């Protein structure tokens, strides 16, 4: 029955990463550099623990990023008007008088590389699901694990979260007045859940290609095989293709502009860029994560400090060039805009590679705390935003400095959304157990290998 299927899927989805895609290891077996589309080989135990810990770190950064936004030194002195285009409050719902430039650097770095990393990790484990389940079953599961939570979160949690933003400029603070203003908006703001519908779309594209062009993962994996021990080649290919995907759109639409279709939103300069990173992850997953540059004993893990240094240098270059286009991108000289646009692809690529490399080297040890955070990562992603915004709103009149406020919001919102995820998962598992007796799933490192 549909209700039972939804309960089973939601119970399983609570064990997923941010969008539900960091699934337990496994990749098509490889021999002589070619994919064997037969049995799926499990990921080795060390990689299982590494990616489970990586999931925990990523969700921690996501909550920290949203916790820091009101305290950026680059923010205007007053909140954005709720009813006035271009509706900047959707990205910056709360504006606080306390500021610290260090938080600007942290958020800028995450804006450059974090979402690309999440799309790459999502693509990394997609081949395993497609091969194990088939395209139709995989898509059905993606709907229950990504599509349905997106609909519920956008319909129920987004208005609750953004009510706090409305209150910062409202003349009538009543819920009825808020609802009237909310319904008058030309879109239905989704907050961070925009990632889910884009991931669902990319999952559908991967499933369609799996059915219509079953040989394309083999071709992609052969390209990845050339990068086994040559991460510089991987970086160069990623940067060049990203420049082709990103720079023209950034020059046309600016790097920052978003567009909305009801609850569906996307950044106009980045759809092809995110498709590239998802595809890169898919190609690596098709070839075999344990045989690729993402293996735990590979060159990335051995030289992770070099990649971190390169990421810092490329980020500094991007930041310096981008600052020349401020405060008005369109009014800045075309040469500055072009230079800033071309600086983004290497900054993003080195940031993503540095994150993976340092994780492969440093996140090999298992802990109960990291396992719990990893297990609840998806639930935290779905539920953290209302906690973050209302805590930021509550701190507007306090005398804490910017760092103290951001840290307080991070700690409390993480704890509350962690607890909410646990309670929700326990309730769903109880319902599923009564109807089917299905066992629950734990962290990646707990799952069969």
C-alpha positions as CSV (number, residue, x, y, z in Angstrom):
1,X,0.0,0.0,0.0
2,X,1.2,3.6,-0.7
3,X,1.1,4.6,3.0
4,X,3.1,1.5,4.1
5,X,5.6,2.2,1.3
6,X,6.0,5.8,2.3
7,X,6.6,4.8,6.0
8,X,9.3,2.2,4.9
9,X,11.0,4.8,2.7
10,X,11.0,7.5,5.3
11,X,12.4,5.2,7.9
12,X,15.2,4.2,5.5
13,X,15.6,7.9,4.4
14,X,16.4,9.0,7.9
15,X,19.7,7.0,7.6
16,X,20.7,8.9,4.5
17,X,23.1,11.9,4.2
18,X,21.9,15.4,3.3
19,X,19.8,14.4,0.3
20,X,19.7,10.7,1.0
21,X,22.5,9.7,-1.4
22,X,25.6,8.7,0.7
23,X,24.5,5.1,0.5
24,X,26.6,2.2,1.8
25,X,29.6,1.5,-0.3
26,X,29.8,-0.5,-3.4
27,X,30.5,0.1,-7.0
28,X,30.6,-1.9,-10.2
29,X,33.4,-4.3,-10.4
30,X,36.3,-3.3,-12.6
31,X,38.7,-5.4,-14.5
32,X,41.5,-4.1,-16.8
33,X,40.1,-0.6,-16.6
34,X,36.6,-1.5,-17.8
35,X,33.3,-1.8,-15.9
36,X,31.8,-5.2,-15.5
37,X,28.1,-4.5,-15.2
38,X,27.5,-7.7,-13.2
39,X,28.1,-8.1,-9.4
40,X,28.5,-5.0,-7.3
41,X,31.6,-5.1,-5.1
42,X,31.3,-3.6,-1.6
43,X,33.4,-0.7,-0.5
44,X,36.2,-1.6,1.9
45,X,35.6,-1.0,5.6
46,X,38.0,2.0,5.8
47,X,36.2,3.8,3.1
48,X,32.8,3.0,4.7
49,X,33.9,4.7,7.9
50,X,35.5,7.6,6.0
51,X,32.3,8.5,4.1
52,X,30.2,8.0,7.2
53,X,32.3,10.5,9.0
54,X,32.3,12.8,5.9
55,X,28.5,12.8,6.0
56,X,28.7,14.0,9.6
57,X,31.2,16.8,8.8
58,X,29.1,18.0,5.9
59,X,25.9,18.4,7.8
60,X,27.8,20.2,10.6
61,X,29.1,22.7,8.1
62,X,25.6,23.1,6.5
63,X,24.2,24.1,9.9
64,X,27.2,26.3,10.7
65,X,26.8,28.1,7.4
66,X,23.2,29.0,8.0
67,X,23.9,29.9,11.6
68,X,26.5,32.5,10.5
69,X,24.6,34.4,7.8
70,X,23.1,37.2,9.9
71,X,26.5,38.2,11.2
72,X,28.4,38.8,7.9
73,X,30.2,42.2,7.7
74,X,29.0,42.5,4.1
75,X,25.3,42.6,5.0
76,X,23.3,45.9,4.8
77,X,22.5,47.7,8.0
78,X,18.8,46.9,7.9
79,X,16.7,43.8,7.1
80,X,15.4,43.3,3.6
81,X,11.8,44.3,3.0
82,X,9.6,41.2,2.9
83,X,7.4,42.3,-0.1
84,X,10.0,44.1,-2.2
85,X,11.8,42.4,-5.1
86,X,14.4,40.9,-5.5
87,X,13.4,39.3,-2.1
88,X,16.9,39.0,-0.7
89,X,15.5,37.9,2.6
90,X,15.1,34.5,1.1
91,X,18.8,34.0,1.2
92,X,19.4,36.2,4.3
93,X,16.3,36.0,6.4
94,X,17.7,37.6,9.6
95,X,20.1,40.6,9.7
96,X,21.8,41.3,13.0
97,X,23.7,44.4,14.0
98,X,26.7,42.3,15.2
99,X,29.2,41.5,12.4
100,X,32.5,39.8,12.0
101,X,34.4,39.6,8.7
102,X,35.8,36.1,9.5
103,X,32.3,34.7,9.1
104,X,32.2,36.3,5.6
105,X,35.3,34.3,4.7
106,X,33.8,31.1,6.1
107,X,30.5,31.4,4.3
108,X,32.2,32.5,1.0
109,X,34.4,29.4,1.1
110,X,31.4,27.1,1.7
111,X,29.4,28.9,-1.1
112,X,32.3,28.2,-3.5
113,X,32.7,24.5,-2.8
114,X,30.2,23.0,-0.4
115,X,27.3,22.5,-2.7
116,X,29.5,21.2,-5.5
117,X,30.9,18.7,-3.0
118,X,27.4,17.6,-2.1
119,X,26.4,17.0,-5.7
120,X,29.6,15.1,-6.4
121,X,29.0,12.8,-3.4
122,X,25.4,12.3,-4.4
123,X,26.6,11.2,-7.9
124,X,29.3,9.0,-6.4
125,X,26.9,6.4,-5.0
126,X,24.2,6.7,-7.7
127,X,25.6,3.9,-9.9
128,X,25.4,1.4,-7.0
129,X,21.7,2.1,-6.5
130,X,20.9,2.0,-10.2
131,X,22.7,-1.3,-10.8
132,X,21.2,-2.9,-7.6
133,X,17.6,-1.8,-8.1
134,X,17.1,-1.0,-11.8
135,X,16.0,2.4,-13.1
136,X,12.3,2.1,-12.3
137,X,12.7,0.9,-8.7
138,X,15.5,3.4,-8.1
139,X,13.4,6.3,-9.3
140,X,10.4,5.2,-7.2
141,X,12.7,5.1,-4.1
142,X,14.1,8.5,-4.9
143,X,10.6,9.9,-4.9
144,X,9.8,8.5,-1.5
145,X,13.2,9.4,0.0
146,X,13.8,12.8,-1.7
147,X,10.6,14.0,-3.4
148,X,8.1,13.4,-0.7
149,X,10.3,14.9,2.1
150,X,10.9,18.0,-0.2
151,X,7.1,18.5,-0.6
152,X,6.5,18.1,3.2
153,X,9.4,20.3,4.2
154,X,8.5,23.1,1.8
155,X,4.8,23.0,2.6
156,X,5.1,22.8,6.4
157,X,8.5,24.0,7.6
158,X,9.4,26.8,5.2
159,X,6.5,29.1,6.2
160,X,7.3,28.4,9.9
161,X,11.0,29.3,9.3
162,X,10.4,32.4,7.3
163,X,7.8,33.8,9.7
164,X,10.7,34.9,11.8
165,X,12.1,36.9,8.8
166,X,8.7,38.6,8.2
167,X,8.6,39.7,11.8
168,X,11.8,41.8,11.5
169,X,10.1,44.3,9.1
170,X,6.4,43.7,9.7
171,X,3.9,46.4,10.8
172,X,1.3,43.7,11.6
173,X,3.1,40.7,13.2
174,X,0.0,38.5,13.4
175,X,0.1,35.0,11.8
176,X,-2.9,36.0,9.6
177,X,-1.1,39.0,8.2
178,X,2.0,36.9,7.6
179,X,0.0,34.3,5.8
180,X,-1.5,37.0,3.6
181,X,1.9,38.4,2.7
182,X,3.3,34.9,2.2
183,X,0.5,33.9,-0.2
184,X,1.0,37.2,-2.2
185,X,4.7,36.3,-3.0
186,X,5.4,35.4,-6.6
187,X,7.1,32.2,-5.4
188,X,7.0,29.7,-2.5
189,X,10.4,30.0,-0.8
190,X,11.9,26.6,-0.1
191,X,15.0,27.6,1.8
192,X,17.8,25.0,1.8
193,X,15.4,22.3,0.4
194,X,16.1,23.6,-3.1
195,X,18.9,21.0,-3.1
196,X,16.5,18.2,-2.9
197,X,14.5,18.9,-6.0
198,X,17.6,19.4,-8.1
199,X,19.0,16.2,-6.8
200,X,15.8,14.4,-7.6
201,X,16.0,15.8,-11.2
202,X,19.6,14.7,-11.6
203,X,18.7,11.2,-10.3
204,X,15.9,11.0,-12.9
205,X,18.4,12.0,-15.6
206,X,20.9,9.3,-14.4
207,X,18.1,6.7,-14.5
208,X,17.0,7.7,-17.9
209,X,20.6,7.5,-19.3
210,X,21.0,4.1,-17.6
211,X,18.0,2.8,-19.6
212,X,18.6,4.6,-22.9
213,X,22.4,4.5,-23.0
214,X,23.6,1.7,-20.8
215,X,27.1,2.0,-22.2
216,X,27.7,5.6,-21.1
217,X,28.9,4.7,-17.6
218,X,31.5,2.5,-19.1
219,X,32.8,5.3,-21.3
220,X,32.8,7.7,-18.4
221,X,34.6,5.3,-16.1
222,X,37.4,4.8,-18.7
223,X,38.0,8.5,-18.6
224,X,38.2,8.4,-14.8
225,X,40.6,5.4,-15.0
226,X,43.2,7.7,-16.6
227,X,43.1,9.8,-13.4
228,X,43.8,6.9,-11.0
229,X,47.2,8.2,-9.9
230,X,47.1,11.6,-11.5
231,X,44.9,13.9,-9.4
232,X,46.3,16.9,-11.3
233,X,44.7,15.5,-14.5
234,X,41.4,15.1,-12.6
235,X,41.7,18.7,-11.3
236,X,42.5,20.1,-14.8
237,X,39.6,18.3,-16.5
238,X,37.1,19.4,-13.7
239,X,38.3,23.0,-13.9
240,X,38.2,23.2,-17.7
241,X,34.7,21.6,-18.0
242,X,33.5,23.8,-15.1
243,X,34.7,26.9,-16.8
244,X,32.7,25.9,-19.9
245,X,29.6,25.3,-17.9
246,X,29.9,28.2,-15.5
247,X,31.6,31.3,-17.0
248,X,29.1,32.0,-19.9
249,X,26.1,31.8,-17.5
250,X,27.9,33.9,-14.8
251,X,28.6,36.6,-17.4
252,X,25.0,36.6,-18.6
253,X,23.1,36.3,-15.3
254,X,25.8,37.3,-12.7
255,X,27.1,34.7,-10.3
256,X,24.5,35.5,-7.6
257,X,21.1,35.6,-9.3
258,X,18.4,33.1,-8.5
259,X,15.1,32.3,-10.3
260,X,12.0,30.8,-8.9
261,X,9.1,28.7,-10.2
262,X,6.8,28.2,-7.3
263,X,8.8,26.2,-4.7
264,X,11.5,25.3,-7.3
265,X,14.5,27.6,-7.4
266,X,18.0,27.5,-8.8
267,X,21.0,29.7,-9.1
268,X,21.1,30.8,-12.8
269,X,24.9,30.6,-13.1
270,X,25.3,27.0,-11.7
271,X,22.9,24.4,-13.1
272,X,25.4,23.0,-15.6
273,X,28.2,23.3,-13.0
274,X,26.3,21.2,-10.5
275,X,25.4,18.7,-13.3
276,X,29.1,18.4,-14.0
277,X,30.0,17.6,-10.4
278,X,27.2,15.1,-10.1
279,X,28.3,13.5,-13.4
280,X,31.9,13.4,-12.1
281,X,30.8,11.6,-9.0
282,X,28.7,9.2,-11.1
283,X,31.7,8.4,-13.3
284,X,34.0,7.7,-10.3
285,X,31.3,5.6,-8.7
286,X,30.9,3.6,-12.0
287,X,34.6,3.0,-12.2
288,X,34.9,2.0,-8.6
289,X,35.6,4.3,-5.7
290,X,38.2,1.9,-4.2
291,X,40.1,1.9,-7.4
292,X,39.8,5.6,-8.2
293,X,41.6,8.7,-7.0
294,X,39.2,8.6,-4.1
295,X,40.7,5.4,-2.6
296,X,41.9,5.8,1.0
297,X,45.5,4.8,0.1
298,X,45.7,6.9,-3.0
299,X,47.6,10.1,-3.9
300,X,44.9,12.4,-2.7
301,X,45.1,11.0,0.8
302,X,48.9,11.1,0.8
303,X,49.1,14.7,-0.4
304,X,46.1,16.3,1.3
305,X,48.1,19.2,2.8
306,X,49.1,20.3,-0.7
307,X,45.5,20.3,-1.8
308,X,44.4,22.3,1.2
309,X,47.1,24.9,0.5
310,X,46.1,25.0,-3.2
311,X,42.4,25.5,-2.1
312,X,43.4,28.4,0.1
313,X,45.4,30.0,-2.6
314,X,42.7,29.6,-5.3
315,X,40.0,30.8,-2.9
316,X,42.1,33.9,-2.1
317,X,42.5,34.6,-5.8
318,X,38.8,34.2,-6.4
319,X,38.0,36.4,-3.4
320,X,40.4,39.1,-4.5
321,X,39.1,39.2,-8.1
322,X,35.4,39.0,-7.0
323,X,35.9,42.0,-4.6
324,X,36.8,44.1,-7.6
325,X,33.2,43.5,-8.9
326,X,31.6,44.7,-5.7
327,X,29.1,46.1,-4.8
328,X,27.5,46.0,-8.2
329,X,28.5,43.2,-10.6
330,X,26.9,44.7,-13.6
331,X,28.5,48.1,-13.1
332,X,32.0,46.7,-12.7
333,X,34.4,46.6,-15.7
334,X,33.9,43.6,-18.0
335,X,37.5,42.5,-17.5
336,X,37.0,42.3,-13.8
337,X,33.8,40.3,-14.2
338,X,35.5,37.9,-16.6
339,X,38.5,37.4,-14.4
340,X,36.3,36.7,-11.3
341,X,34.1,34.3,-13.3
342,X,37.2,32.3,-14.5
343,X,38.6,32.3,-10.9
344,X,35.6,30.3,-9.7
345,X,36.2,26.9,-11.4
346,X,39.7,26.3,-9.9
347,X,38.6,27.7,-6.5
348,X,35.7,25.3,-6.5
349,X,37.7,22.3,-7.8
350,X,40.5,22.7,-5.4
351,X,38.1,23.2,-2.5
352,X,36.2,20.0,-3.3
353,X,39.4,18.0,-3.8
354,X,40.9,19.3,-0.7
355,X,37.8,18.4,1.3
356,X,37.8,14.8,0.0
357,X,41.6,14.4,0.3
358,X,41.7,15.6,3.9
359,X,38.7,13.4,4.7
360,X,40.4,10.3,3.2
361,X,43.5,11.0,5.3
362,X,41.9,12.2,8.6
363,X,38.4,10.7,8.9
364,X,39.3,7.0,9.2
365,X,38.5,6.4,12.8
366,X,35.0,5.6,14.0
367,X,33.3,7.2,16.9
368,X,29.8,6.8,18.4
369,X,29.2,10.6,18.2
370,X,30.1,10.7,14.5
371,X,28.0,7.6,13.8
372,X,25.0,9.2,15.4
373,X,25.5,12.5,13.6
374,X,25.9,10.6,10.3
375,X,22.8,8.5,10.9
376,X,20.7,11.6,11.6
377,X,22.3,13.9,8.9
378,X,19.3,13.8,6.6
379,X,16.8,14.5,9.3
380,X,19.0,17.4,10.5
381,X,19.1,18.8,7.0
382,X,15.3,18.7,6.7
383,X,14.5,20.2,10.1
384,X,17.4,22.5,11.1
385,X,16.3,25.7,9.3
386,X,13.3,26.7,11.4
387,X,15.4,26.3,14.6
388,X,18.3,28.3,13.1
389,X,16.1,31.3,12.0
390,X,14.1,31.5,15.2
391,X,17.2,31.3,17.4
392,X,18.7,34.1,15.3
393,X,15.6,36.2,15.7
394,X,15.6,35.6,19.4
395,X,19.2,36.9,19.7
396,X,18.6,40.1,17.8
397,X,18.3,42.2,21.0
398,X,21.1,40.6,23.0
399,X,24.6,42.0,23.6
400,X,26.5,38.9,22.5
401,X,29.1,39.5,19.7
402,X,28.8,38.0,16.3
403,X,31.0,34.9,17.0
404,X,29.2,34.1,20.2
405,X,25.8,34.4,18.5
406,X,26.8,32.2,15.6
407,X,28.2,29.6,17.9
408,X,25.1,29.6,20.1
409,X,22.8,29.2,17.2
410,X,24.9,26.4,15.7
411,X,25.1,24.4,19.0
412,X,21.4,24.8,19.9
413,X,20.0,24.4,16.4
414,X,22.2,21.3,15.8
415,X,21.1,19.8,19.1
416,X,17.4,20.5,18.5
417,X,17.4,19.3,14.9
418,X,19.4,16.2,16.0
419,X,16.8,15.4,18.6
420,X,14.0,16.1,16.1
421,X,15.6,13.7,13.6
422,X,15.9,11.0,16.2
423,X,12.3,11.4,17.5
424,X,11.0,11.4,13.9
425,X,13.1,8.4,12.9
426,X,12.0,6.5,16.0
427,X,8.4,7.2,15.4
428,X,8.6,6.1,11.7
429,X,10.5,3.0,12.6
430,X,7.9,2.1,15.2
431,X,5.1,2.4,12.6
432,X,7.1,0.4,10.1
433,X,7.9,-2.3,12.6
434,X,4.2,-2.7,13.5
435,X,3.3,-3.1,9.8
436,X,6.2,-5.0,8.3
437,X,8.8,-5.9,11.0
438,X,11.5,-4.4,8.8
439,X,14.8,-3.7,10.6
440,X,16.2,-0.2,10.8
441,X,19.6,0.9,9.3
442,X,22.4,2.6,11.1
443,X,25.4,4.6,10.0
444,X,27.2,3.7,6.8
445,X,30.0,2.0,8.8
446,X,27.4,-0.3,10.3
447,X,25.9,-1.5,7.1
448,X,26.8,-4.7,5.3
449,X,29.9,-4.5,3.2
